[in-house]
Amino acid sequence: MADCVLEISSLVAGALPPVSLTLNVGETITLRGPSGIGKSRLLRAIADLEPAQSGTVLLRGSDMSAMPAPKWRDRVRYLAAEPGWWAETPRAHFRESSAVQTRLSSLLLDDAVMDRKIAELSTGERQRLALLRGMEGAPAVLLLDEPTSALDPESTLAVQEMLRQYTARGGTILLVTHNTAQAGMMGDRHYHLDHEGCRAVGSADLLPRPQASHQPGMDGMKDLPS
Ligand SMILES: Nc1ncnc2c1ncn2[C@@H]1O[C@H](COP(=O)(O)OP(=O)(O)OP(=O)(O)O)[C@@H](O)[C@H]1O
């Protein structure tokens, strides 16, 4: 029988209908849906970073509302697509930067990156460093919001490999991605979110639907170069 780690029941976040989802140990669940539908807000509510209107989230049977928020967030960790930084260098954001140093090369990052100014790092460098920061201390669940959106194909593969190792060791991932190939490769199960709710879909449903031949509002763009 599947070993449930996170149980989300009738959670109402933002303007979305109630969402119910169960995440099992060691699996990756992908979540897709139109831009602006509320995927990030849902993840933030699951991480106790913004209040849900109703519903419950249980981590191994413990209710989010009964656990101090910092403790919950340490175990159910949210990584934003554009994470925030508060100190001058990446090193200052890690609890044990020496342990992280050995993992930099796995994500194709140079050692020196830890002591550079955050403002001088590329978006892709910041995104990979934020992932290392989010994985520090081995949280039970990672809620990943488009974790490779700023990365080249090689760095994307490196991140995906690190995430696979995390789930192989018993970690669990809820992955929001617009990248259908990534969803297909990484996901054990797939969900789609829209105004009607959150529903399970098969891997064949990950492909984008063909566009209608006439798109309203595009008429004024006929003269664009092809
Ligand atoms: N704290 C907030 N309070 C009110 N509305 C918000 C808040 N945060 C985001 N929104 C709005 O809620 C809607 C959903 O935002 P969200 O970022 O969750 O979308 P998303 O599905 O993650 O989109 P994308 O795929 O473009 O990242 C948007 O219209 C956004 O402007």
The ligand as an SDF file (V2000), in Angstrom:
LIG
                    3D

 31 33  0  0  0  0  0  0  0  0999 V2000
   -1.6330   37.4340   -2.5350 N   0  0  0  0  0  0  0  0  0  0  0  0
   -2.5070   37.5490   -3.5290 C   0  0  0  0  0  0  0  0  0  0  0  0
   -3.6940   38.1270   -3.3350 N   0  0  0  0  0  0  0  0  0  0  0  0
   -4.5980   38.2630   -4.3210 C   0  0  0  0  0  0  0  0  0  0  0  0
   -4.3930   37.8050   -5.5790 N   0  0  0  0  0  0  0  0  0  0  0  0
   -3.2230   37.2170   -5.8290 C   0  0  0  0  0  0  0  0  0  0  0  0
   -2.2200   37.0550   -4.8410 C   0  0  0  0  0  0  0  0  0  0  0  0
   -1.1750   36.4150   -5.3990 N   0  0  0  0  0  0  0  0  0  0  0  0
   -1.4990   36.2040   -6.6710 C   0  0  0  0  0  0  0  0  0  0  0  0
   -2.7150   36.6790   -6.9330 N   0  0  0  0  0  0  0  0  0  0  0  0
   -3.4750   36.5600   -8.2010 C   0  0  0  0  0  0  0  0  0  0  0  0
   -4.0160   35.2450   -8.2210 O   0  0  0  0  0  0  0  0  0  0  0  0
   -4.0000   34.7440   -9.5550 C   0  0  0  0  0  0  0  0  0  0  0  0
   -3.2350   33.4310   -9.5880 C   0  0  0  0  0  0  0  0  0  0  0  0
   -1.8560   33.6940   -9.4060 O   0  0  0  0  0  0  0  0  0  0  0  0
   -0.7810   32.5320   -9.4080 P   0  0  0  0  0  0  0  0  0  0  0  0
    0.5590   33.1960   -9.3160 O   0  0  0  0  0  0  0  0  0  0  0  0
   -1.0990   31.5420   -8.3660 O   0  0  0  0  0  0  0  0  0  0  0  0
   -0.9790   31.9020  -10.8640 O   0  0  0  0  0  0  0  0  0  0  0  0
   -0.2070   30.7210  -11.5760 P   0  0  0  0  0  0  0  0  0  0  0  0
   -1.2030   29.6930  -11.9750 O   0  0  0  0  0  0  0  0  0  0  0  0
    0.9200   30.2630  -10.7260 O   0  0  0  0  0  0  0  0  0  0  0  0
    0.3380   31.4640  -12.8750 O   0  0  0  0  0  0  0  0  0  0  0  0
    1.6820   31.2820  -13.7510 P   0  0  0  0  0  0  0  0  0  0  0  0
    1.5720   29.9560  -14.4450 O   0  0  0  0  0  0  0  0  0  0  0  0
    1.6040   32.4370  -14.7130 O   0  0  0  0  0  0  0  0  0  0  0  0
    2.8550   31.3910  -12.8260 O   0  0  0  0  0  0  0  0  0  0  0  0
   -3.3770   35.8290  -10.4240 C   0  0  0  0  0  0  0  0  0  0  0  0
   -4.4230   36.5380  -11.0460 O   0  0  0  0  0  0  0  0  0  0  0  0
   -2.6210   36.6910   -9.4390 C   0  0  0  0  0  0  0  0  0  0  0  0
   -2.5360   38.0220   -9.8700 O   0  0  0  0  0  0  0  0  0  0  0  0
  1  2  1  0
  2  3  1  0
  2  7  2  0
  3  4  2  0
  4  5  1  0
  5  6  2  0
  6  7  1  0
  6 10  1  0
  7  8  1  0
  8  9  2  0
  9 10  1  0
 10 11  1  0
 11 12  1  0
 11 30  1  0
 12 13  1  0
 13 14  1  0
 13 28  1  0
 14 15  1  0
 15 16  1  0
 16 17  2  0
 16 18  1  0
 16 19  1  0
 19 20  1  0
 20 21  2  0
 20 22  1  0
 20 23  1  0
 23 24  1  0
 24 25  2  0
 24 26  1  0
 24 27  1  0
 28 29  1  0
 28 30  1  0
 30 31  1  0
M  END
$$$$
